[in-house]
Amino acid sequence: MLVVLGGLPGTGKTTLARALARELGAAHVRIDTIEQALLRSSLGLDRPAEAGYAIGMAVAADSLAAGSSVVADAVNAVDEARAGWCSVASRVVEVWLTCSDADEHRRRVESRVGDIPGHRQPTWADVVAVDVDPWPSATVVDTAGRPPAAVLADVLDVCR
């Protein structure tokens, strides 16, 4: 099973992805980590975002082929990214995280402490500027005012 998480920065994707991966015994593929590794490398890639998704999908495909479940953690704002994930697995669970309380969402974005060395956290202006394609096949989970355990329970229900 491939669980594809999407959502704007600050909606709780990585918190959920880590807990979900632990609960499912799955691999956690985090695109931000891959992109930052590419930027730190000497490869000189001009488009680390696209490369990060491609590498993440390849790693997910290998893990799935070996019999592991995978939790993919990325913004996944565009159809092309979502289609790419769906092409690597026969069972895909698609989840779009949102934070319907704009004040809470902004607080989360502005107070986050990065955990990837060298990675620049997006600003609130960066977040609200993201264009998101509609994702009708995804289950929408609102994280506003909810503890991570409640969000995890909702997503586990969707996975089952």
Residue frames as a rotation matrix with the C-alpha (Angstrom) as fourth column:
MET 1
0.580 0.815 0.000 0.00
0.815 -0.580 0.000 0.00
0.000 0.000 -1.000 0.00
LEU 2
-0.649 -0.681 0.339 1.17
0.682 -0.718 -0.136 3.48
0.337 0.143 0.931 -0.88
VAL 3
0.426 0.712 -0.558 -0.28
0.851 -0.525 -0.021 6.30
-0.308 -0.466 -0.829 1.21
VAL 4
-0.424 -0.503 0.753 0.17
0.744 -0.668 -0.028 9.62
0.517 0.549 0.657 -0.60
LEU 5
0.204 0.415 -0.887 -0.15
0.833 -0.549 -0.065 12.58
-0.514 -0.726 -0.458 1.73
GLY 6
-0.377 -0.288 0.880 -0.56
0.708 -0.702 0.074 16.06
0.596 0.651 0.469 0.32
GLY 7
0.685 0.608 -0.402 -1.23
0.728 -0.560 0.395 19.47
0.015 -0.563 -0.826 1.75
LEU 8
0.605 -0.444 0.661 0.26
-0.099 -0.866 -0.490 22.89
0.790 0.231 -0.568 2.09
PRO 9
-0.501 -0.819 -0.281 3.20
0.321 0.126 -0.939 23.37
0.804 -0.560 0.200 4.44
GLY 10
-0.872 0.083 0.482 2.04
-0.452 -0.515 -0.729 23.63
0.187 -0.853 0.487 8.04
THR 11
0.125 0.984 -0.128 -0.95
-0.829 0.175 0.531 21.30
0.545 0.039 0.838 7.73
GLY 12
0.272 -0.083 0.959 0.76
-0.829 0.486 0.277 18.48
-0.489 -0.870 0.064 9.62
LYS 13
0.734 0.055 -0.677 1.96
-0.545 0.642 -0.539 16.18
0.405 0.765 0.501 6.84
THR 14
-0.192 -0.914 -0.358 5.31
-0.401 0.406 -0.821 15.22
0.896 -0.014 -0.444 8.30
THR 15
-0.558 0.087 0.825 3.94
-0.817 0.115 -0.564 14.77
-0.144 -0.989 0.007 11.83
LEU 16
0.519 0.829 0.208 1.25
-0.730 0.557 -0.396 12.50
-0.444 0.054 0.895 10.41
ALA 17
0.570 -0.321 -0.756 3.62
-0.552 0.533 -0.642 10.71
0.609 0.783 0.127 8.01
ARG 18
-0.536 -0.836 0.118 6.01
-0.628 0.301 -0.717 9.76
0.564 -0.459 -0.687 10.80
ALA 19
-0.420 0.458 0.783 3.24
-0.734 0.336 -0.591 8.45
-0.534 -0.823 0.195 13.05
LEU 20
0.655 0.715 -0.243 1.51
-0.704 0.462 -0.539 6.65
-0.273 0.524 0.806 10.18
ALA 21
0.202 -0.674 -0.711 4.74
-0.614 0.478 -0.628 5.01
0.763 0.563 -0.317 9.03
ARG 22
-0.757 -0.453 0.471 5.39
-0.641 0.378 -0.668 3.77
0.124 -0.808 -0.577 12.59
GLU 23
-0.082 0.840 0.537 1.83
-0.729 0.317 -0.607 2.46
-0.680 -0.441 0.586 12.92
LEU 24
0.824 0.458 -0.334 1.87
-0.547 0.492 -0.677 0.68
-0.146 0.741 0.656 9.54
GLY 25
0.297 -0.818 0.493 5.50
0.200 0.558 0.806 -0.45
-0.934 -0.141 0.329 9.70
ALA 26
0.814 0.129 0.566 5.95
0.577 -0.076 -0.813 1.47
-0.062 0.989 -0.137 6.46
ALA 27
-0.394 -0.910 0.133 8.78
0.916 -0.377 0.134 3.42
-0.072 0.174 0.982 4.88
HIS 28
0.581 0.484 -0.654 8.51
0.434 -0.865 -0.254 7.22
-0.688 -0.136 -0.712 5.08
VAL 29
-0.263 -0.602 0.754 9.53
0.964 -0.193 0.182 8.97
0.036 0.775 0.631 1.85
ARG 30
0.469 0.344 -0.813 9.82
0.513 -0.856 -0.067 12.71
-0.719 -0.386 -0.578 2.50
ILE 31
0.584 -0.187 0.790 10.34
0.761 -0.213 -0.613 14.83
0.282 0.959 0.018 -0.59
ASP 32
0.922 -0.268 0.278 11.76
-0.325 -0.927 0.187 17.81
0.208 -0.263 -0.942 1.36
THR 33
0.524 -0.757 0.389 14.58
-0.201 0.334 0.921 15.58
-0.827 -0.561 0.022 2.61
ILE 34
0.288 -0.377 0.880 15.38
0.834 0.550 -0.037 14.36
-0.470 0.745 0.473 -0.90
GLU 35
0.781 0.057 0.621 15.27
0.451 -0.739 -0.500 17.87
0.431 0.671 -0.603 -2.38
GLN 36
0.854 -0.488 0.180 17.61
-0.498 -0.669 0.552 19.23
-0.149 -0.561 -0.814 0.30
ALA 37
0.332 -0.751 0.571 20.05
0.208 0.649 0.732 16.37
-0.920 -0.125 0.371 -0.27
LEU 38
0.436 -0.128 0.891 20.05
0.900 0.073 -0.430 17.23
-0.010 0.989 0.147 -3.97
LEU 39
0.910 -0.062 0.410 20.73
0.000 -0.989 -0.148 20.88
0.414 0.135 -0.900 -3.20
ARG 40
0.674 -0.688 0.269 23.64
-0.478 -0.129 0.869 19.92
-0.562 -0.715 -0.416 -0.91
SER 41
0.466 -0.499 0.731 25.11
0.579 0.796 0.175 17.61
-0.669 0.341 0.660 -3.53
SER 42
-0.383 -0.689 -0.615 27.49
-0.158 -0.607 0.779 18.66
-0.910 0.395 0.124 -6.25
LEU 43
-0.267 0.330 0.905 25.09
0.811 0.585 0.027 17.62
-0.520 0.741 -0.424 -9.00
GLY 44
-0.893 -0.117 -0.434 24.10
-0.044 -0.938 0.343 21.18
-0.448 0.325 0.833 -9.80
LEU 45
-0.471 0.789 0.395 20.49
0.882 0.419 0.216 20.31
0.005 0.450 -0.893 -10.51
ASP 46
-0.929 0.164 0.331 18.44
-0.071 -0.959 0.275 23.23
0.362 0.232 0.903 -11.74
ARG 47
-0.068 0.991 0.117 15.09
-0.714 -0.131 0.688 21.73
0.697 -0.037 0.716 -10.73
PRO 48
-0.914 -0.403 0.054 15.45
-0.321 0.634 -0.704 19.91
0.250 -0.660 -0.708 -7.40
ALA 49
-0.286 0.874 0.392 11.68
-0.756 0.045 -0.653 19.80
-0.588 -0.483 0.648 -6.81
GLU 50
0.556 0.510 -0.657 10.98
-0.821 0.458 -0.340 17.76
0.127 0.728 0.673 -9.94
ALA 51
-0.229 -0.741 -0.631 14.03
-0.460 0.654 -0.601 15.58
0.858 0.152 -0.491 -9.33
GLY 52
-0.797 -0.062 0.601 12.99
-0.600 0.186 -0.778 15.07
-0.063 -0.981 -0.185 -5.71
TYR 53
0.233 0.951 0.204 9.58
-0.828 0.304 -0.471 13.77
-0.510 -0.059 0.858 -6.71
ALA 54
0.515 -0.071 -0.854 11.08
-0.664 0.597 -0.450 11.47
0.542 0.799 0.261 -9.36
ILE 55
-0.584 -0.787 -0.198 13.60
-0.413 0.497 -0.763 10.05
0.699 -0.364 -0.615 -6.89
GLY 56
-0.587 0.431 0.685 10.95
-0.726 0.094 -0.681 9.69
-0.358 -0.897 0.258 -4.19
MET 57
0.515 0.825 -0.232 8.71
-0.835 0.422 -0.353 7.76
-0.194 0.376 0.906 -6.57
ALA 58
0.196 -0.535 -0.822 11.57
-0.500 0.666 -0.553 5.47
0.843 0.520 -0.137 -7.56
VAL 59
-0.830 -0.486 0.275 12.42
-0.454 0.301 -0.839 4.78
0.325 -0.821 -0.470 -3.91
ALA 60
-0.173 0.863 0.475 8.75
-0.836 0.126 -0.534 4.14
-0.520 -0.490 0.699 -3.17
ALA 61
0.573 0.380 -0.726 8.50
-0.762 0.573 -0.301 1.72
0.301 0.726 0.618 -6.11
ASP 62
-0.330 -0.780 -0.532 11.52
-0.375 0.625 -0.684 -0.22
0.866 -0.026 -0.499 -4.83
SER 63
-0.835 0.042 0.549 10.11
-0.541 0.127 -0.832 -0.38
-0.104 -0.991 -0.083 -1.30
LEU 64
0.199 0.978 0.057 6.70
-0.893 0.205 -0.400 -1.49
-0.403 0.028 0.915 -2.58
ALA 65
0.392 -0.117 -0.913 8.31
-0.645 0.672 -0.363 -4.16
0.656 0.731 0.188 -4.79
ALA 66
-0.679 -0.700 -0.219 10.13
-0.272 0.517 -0.811 -5.47
0.681 -0.492 -0.542 -1.71
GLY 67
-0.201 0.717 -0.667 6.79
0.638 0.613 0.466 -5.83
0.743 -0.332 -0.581 0.07
SER 68
-0.714 -0.082 -0.695 6.87
0.638 -0.484 -0.599 -2.72
-0.287 -0.871 0.398 2.25
SER 69
0.542 0.821 0.177 4.15
0.840 -0.537 -0.079 -0.15
0.031 0.192 -0.981 2.51
VAL 70
-0.634 -0.740 0.226 5.17
0.746 -0.662 -0.073 3.47
0.204 0.122 0.971 1.89
VAL 71
0.518 0.669 -0.532 3.97
0.720 -0.677 -0.151 6.81
-0.461 -0.305 -0.833 3.20
ALA 72
-0.290 -0.562 0.774 4.80
0.880 -0.474 -0.014 9.58
0.375 0.678 0.633 0.72
ASP 73
0.315 0.260 -0.913 5.10
0.745 -0.664 0.068 13.01
-0.589 -0.701 -0.402 2.35
ALA 74
-0.794 -0.517 0.320 4.97
0.600 -0.583 0.548 15.94
-0.097 0.627 0.773 -0.09
VAL 75
-0.640 0.581 -0.502 2.86
-0.393 -0.809 -0.436 18.96
-0.660 -0.082 0.747 -0.96
ASN 76
-0.738 0.323 0.592 1.53
0.593 0.729 0.342 17.13
-0.322 0.603 -0.730 -4.05
ALA 77
-0.305 0.623 -0.721 -0.27
-0.078 -0.770 -0.633 20.24
-0.949 -0.137 0.284 -5.25
VAL 78
-0.218 0.173 -0.960 -0.36
-0.933 -0.326 0.153 19.33
-0.286 0.929 0.233 -8.94
ASP 79
0.758 0.651 0.046 -1.98
-0.589 0.712 -0.382 16.54
-0.281 0.262 0.923 -10.91
GLU 80
0.446 -0.649 -0.616 1.34
-0.499 0.391 -0.773 15.43
0.743 0.653 -0.149 -12.44
ALA 81
-0.578 -0.663 0.476 2.79
-0.754 0.213 -0.621 14.63
0.310 -0.718 -0.623 -9.02
ARG 82
-0.036 0.660 0.750 -0.28
-0.778 0.453 -0.436 12.69
-0.627 -0.599 0.497 -7.95
ALA 83
0.840 0.321 -0.437 -0.38
-0.540 0.577 -0.613 10.72
0.056 0.751 0.658 -11.21
GLY 84
-0.022 -0.944 -0.329 3.28
-0.656 0.262 -0.708 9.85
0.755 0.200 -0.625 -10.73
TRP 85
-0.596 -0.144 0.790 2.63
-0.770 0.382 -0.512 8.36
-0.228 -0.913 -0.338 -7.31
CYS 86
0.380 0.855 0.352 -0.37
-0.658 0.517 -0.547 6.41
-0.650 -0.024 0.759 -8.60
SER 87
0.615 -0.175 -0.769 1.78
-0.677 0.384 -0.628 4.92
0.405 0.907 0.118 -11.36
VAL 88
-0.418 -0.900 -0.121 4.09
-0.674 0.396 -0.624 3.15
0.609 -0.179 -0.772 -8.90
ALA 89
-0.897 0.113 0.428 1.51
-0.297 0.563 -0.771 1.24
-0.328 -0.818 -0.472 -6.83
SER 90
-0.689 0.704 -0.169 -1.55
0.267 0.465 0.844 -0.91
0.673 0.537 -0.509 -7.32
ARG 91
0.338 0.782 -0.524 -3.11
0.874 -0.054 0.483 0.19
0.349 -0.621 -0.702 -4.01
VAL 92
-0.732 -0.539 0.417 -2.94
0.401 -0.835 -0.377 3.91
0.551 -0.109 0.827 -3.36
VAL 93
0.289 0.730 -0.619 -4.59
0.955 -0.267 0.131 5.80
-0.070 -0.628 -0.775 -0.51
GLU 94
-0.439 -0.395 0.807 -4.73
0.558 -0.824 -0.100 9.53
0.705 0.406 0.582 -1.27
VAL 95
0.337 0.478 -0.811 -5.10
0.934 -0.276 0.226 12.03
-0.116 -0.834 -0.540 1.59
TRP 96
-0.169 -0.304 0.938 -5.16
0.387 -0.895 -0.220 15.82
0.906 0.326 0.269 1.37
LEU 97
-0.150 0.050 -0.987 -4.50
0.981 -0.119 -0.155 17.56
-0.125 -0.992 -0.031 4.68
THR 98
-0.045 0.185 0.982 -5.87
0.325 -0.926 0.189 21.02
0.945 0.328 -0.018 5.28
CYS 99
-0.640 -0.030 -0.768 -5.98
0.749 -0.247 -0.615 23.44
-0.171 -0.969 0.181 8.18
SER 100
0.023 0.796 0.605 -9.27
0.848 -0.336 0.410 25.30
0.529 0.504 -0.683 7.88
ASP 101
0.815 0.166 -0.555 -8.37
0.490 -0.708 0.509 27.82
-0.308 -0.687 -0.658 10.60
ALA 102
0.627 -0.574 0.527 -6.19
0.358 -0.389 -0.849 30.36
0.692 0.721 -0.038 8.76
ASP 103
0.578 -0.423 0.698 -4.87
-0.725 -0.659 0.200 31.89
0.375 -0.622 -0.688 11.99
GLU 104
0.672 -0.313 0.671 -3.82
-0.296 0.717 0.631 28.50
-0.679 -0.623 0.389 13.34
HIS 105
0.784 -0.371 0.497 -2.30
0.618 0.538 -0.574 27.54
-0.055 0.757 0.651 9.99
ARG 106
0.615 -0.560 0.555 -0.29
-0.090 -0.749 -0.656 30.75
0.783 0.354 -0.511 9.84
ARG 107
0.596 -0.384 0.705 0.94
-0.796 -0.166 0.582 30.25
-0.106 -0.908 -0.405 13.43
ARG 108
0.761 -0.293 0.578 2.09
0.178 0.952 0.247 26.75
-0.623 -0.085 0.777 12.55
VAL 109
0.712 -0.481 0.511 3.97
0.590 0.015 -0.807 27.94
0.381 0.876 0.295 9.47
GLU 110
0.510 -0.493 0.705 5.61
-0.306 -0.870 -0.387 30.86
0.804 -0.019 -0.595 11.25
SER 111
0.487 -0.304 0.819 6.61
-0.865 -0.039 0.499 28.92
-0.119 -0.952 -0.282 14.38
ARG 112
0.993 -0.087 -0.074 7.96
0.071 0.977 -0.203 25.74
0.090 0.197 0.976 12.79
VAL 113
0.269 -0.958 0.104 11.47
-0.714 -0.125 0.688 24.68
-0.646 -0.260 -0.718 13.58
GLY 114
0.516 -0.107 -0.850 13.20
-0.763 0.393 -0.513 22.98
0.389 0.913 0.122 10.67
ASP 115
0.553 -0.324 0.767 14.60
-0.398 0.707 0.585 19.50
-0.732 -0.629 0.263 11.10
ILE 116
0.728 -0.398 0.558 16.39
0.681 0.515 -0.521 19.16
-0.080 0.759 0.646 7.75
PRO 117
0.037 -0.790 -0.613 19.83
0.473 -0.526 0.707 20.79
-0.881 -0.316 0.353 7.84
GLY 118
-0.864 -0.491 -0.110 20.00
0.199 -0.534 0.822 23.68
-0.463 0.688 0.559 5.36
HIS 119
-0.420 0.783 0.458 16.33
0.855 0.172 0.490 23.52
0.304 0.597 -0.742 4.40
ARG 120
-0.978 0.153 0.144 14.64
-0.177 -0.969 -0.173 26.91
0.113 -0.195 0.974 4.24
GLN 121
-0.509 0.859 -0.058 11.22
0.661 0.347 -0.665 26.82
-0.551 -0.377 -0.744 5.84
PRO 122
-0.404 0.430 0.807 8.52
0.689 -0.438 0.578 28.38
0.602 0.789 -0.119 3.66
THR 123
-0.985 0.159 -0.071 7.09
-0.086 -0.799 -0.596 31.70
-0.151 -0.580 0.800 4.79
TRP 124
-0.210 0.977 0.043 3.37
0.306 0.107 -0.946 32.33
-0.929 -0.186 -0.321 5.12
ALA 125
0.171 0.224 -0.960 3.56
-0.729 -0.627 -0.276 34.29
-0.663 0.746 0.056 1.84
ASP 126
-0.771 -0.492 -0.404 5.13
-0.637 0.589 0.498 31.22
-0.007 0.641 -0.767 0.18
VAL 127
-0.829 0.464 0.313 2.35
0.298 0.839 -0.454 28.99
-0.473 -0.283 -0.834 1.48
VAL 128
0.096 0.959 -0.267 -0.58
0.141 -0.278 -0.950 31.14
-0.985 0.054 -0.162 0.37
ALA 129
-0.027 -0.172 -0.985 1.01
-0.864 -0.492 0.110 31.56
-0.504 0.853 -0.135 -3.08
VAL 130
-0.868 -0.309 0.389 0.91
-0.128 0.895 0.427 27.82
-0.480 0.321 -0.817 -3.84
ASP 131
-0.159 0.796 -0.584 -1.49
-0.981 -0.061 0.184 26.95
0.110 0.602 0.790 -6.66
VAL 132
-0.686 0.006 0.727 -3.30
-0.296 0.911 -0.286 23.71
-0.664 -0.411 -0.624 -5.88
ASP 133
-0.676 0.484 -0.556 -5.01
-0.491 0.267 0.829 21.61
0.550 0.834 0.057 -8.53
PRO 134
0.290 0.830 0.477 -8.28
-0.956 0.232 0.178 20.03
0.037 -0.508 0.861 -7.41
TRP 135
-0.808 -0.539 -0.238 -7.77
-0.505 0.842 -0.190 16.50
0.303 -0.034 -0.953 -6.07
PRO 136
0.072 0.990 0.120 -11.21
-0.937 0.026 0.348 14.86
0.342 -0.137 0.930 -6.11
SER 137
0.377 0.061 -0.924 -9.90
-0.072 0.997 0.037 11.33
0.923 0.052 0.380 -5.48
ALA 138
-0.696 -0.708 -0.121 -8.28
0.109 0.062 -0.992 12.30
0.710 -0.703 0.034 -2.16
THR 139
0.374 0.679 -0.632 -9.89
0.819 0.078 0.569 12.05
0.435 -0.730 -0.526 1.25
VAL 140
-0.065 -0.337 0.939 -9.75
-0.105 -0.934 -0.342 15.50
0.992 -0.121 0.026 2.84
VAL 141
0.282 0.061 -0.958 -8.71
0.899 0.331 0.286 15.58
0.334 -0.942 0.038 6.51
ASP 142
0.474 -0.039 0.879 -8.86
-0.122 -0.992 0.022 18.87
0.872 -0.118 -0.476 8.40
THR 143
-0.136 -0.657 -0.741 -6.17
0.747 0.423 -0.513 19.18
0.651 -0.624 0.433 11.08
ALA 144
-0.367 -0.003 0.930 -7.36
-0.260 -0.960 -0.106 22.49
0.893 -0.281 0.351 12.56
GLY 145
-0.008 0.360 0.933 -7.72
-0.955 -0.280 0.100 22.33
0.297 -0.890 0.346 16.34
ARG 146
0.912 0.369 -0.181 -7.07
-0.329 0.919 0.217 18.59
0.246 -0.138 0.959 16.40
PRO 147
0.294 -0.836 0.464 -4.32
-0.651 0.181 0.738 16.64
-0.700 -0.518 -0.491 18.12
PRO 148
-0.382 -0.541 -0.749 -2.06
-0.921 0.289 0.261 14.55
0.076 0.790 -0.609 15.87
ALA 149
-0.904 0.041 0.425 -3.45
-0.089 0.956 -0.280 11.31
-0.418 -0.291 -0.861 17.37
ALA 150
0.068 0.997 0.027 -6.97
-0.012 0.028 -1.000 12.18
-0.998 0.068 0.014 16.18
VAL 151
0.327 -0.040 -0.944 -5.72
-0.898 -0.323 -0.298 12.94
-0.293 0.946 -0.142 12.68
LEU 152
-0.741 -0.657 -0.135 -3.76
-0.671 0.722 0.170 9.67
-0.014 0.217 -0.976 12.67
ALA 153
-0.578 0.590 0.563 -6.88
0.072 0.725 -0.685 7.74
-0.812 -0.356 -0.462 13.68
ASP 154
0.439 0.762 -0.475 -8.85
-0.399 -0.309 -0.864 9.28
-0.805 0.569 0.168 10.81
VAL 155
0.097 -0.482 -0.871 -6.17
-0.995 -0.016 -0.102 8.41
0.035 0.876 -0.481 8.27
LEU 156
-0.873 -0.357 0.332 -5.78
-0.399 0.915 -0.065 4.86
-0.280 -0.190 -0.941 9.60
ASP 157
-0.061 0.937 0.343 -9.53
-0.014 0.343 -0.939 4.42
-0.998 -0.062 -0.008 9.09
VAL 158
0.570 0.221 -0.791 -9.12
-0.728 -0.312 -0.611 5.52
-0.382 0.924 -0.017 5.47
CYS 159
-0.388 -0.840 -0.380 -6.21
-0.920 0.380 0.099 3.08
0.062 0.388 -0.920 5.02
ARG 160
-0.764 0.164 0.624 -8.29
-0.115 0.917 -0.382 0.18
-0.635 -0.364 -0.682 6.24
